[in-house]
Amino acid sequence: MGRSPFPSPPTPTPTPTAPVRPAAPAATPPALHGGQPRRDAVERRTLVVGRGISVQGTVQDAERLVVEGTVEASLIHATELSVTQGGVFRGEVEVEDAELAGTIDGTLTVRGNLFIRSTGRLIGKAKCRRLQVEDGGQVTGHLEMITDGVSTRPLMSEPAPAATSTIEASES
C-alpha cells in the first residue's frame, strides 16, 4: 500500500504553562439603590429563571431574583426582583427593590423602590414606598403607597391610623 491519503496529525510540542487567573467578573448594571450596589455582585445569591423556563414552587435564600421566563410562587422574600421584558411572575413576592419590564400578576410588596419600565405591567395588588413609572408602563388593580417611617406605636389606647395612601388604577 504506500502512503495514506490522509495527512498524519502534527505532534504537539510542549509549551510552558502560565498560571491560570480567574476571569474578571462581568460588569453588572448598578443596583436599584440610588445607583449604589449594596454588595459586590459576586457575593450576591442570584437566581435567574431564563427565557422559555417555567418554575413553580418556593424560592428560598435568593437575594436577587431575575425573571426572564415564568415564575409561579406562593411567597418569595428577596432583596431585589427584576422581571425582564417577556418575563412573567405570578404569585406573592416581598422585596426591597423591584424593576419591572415584564408582567407581575399577584401581590407585590416593595419596601423601597418600584420602577415600572415602559413595557412593564403590574396586575393585582401592590404596596411600595417609592414608585416610578415610565411612559407606557401599566398598573391595573390596587396600589398602596407606604408613607410611614420606622414603625412606632403611639402611647394611646386607640389604634393608630394606617399610614398609607391608596391609589386605585386601571387602564381603560
Disulfide bonds with the S-S distance in Angstrom:
none
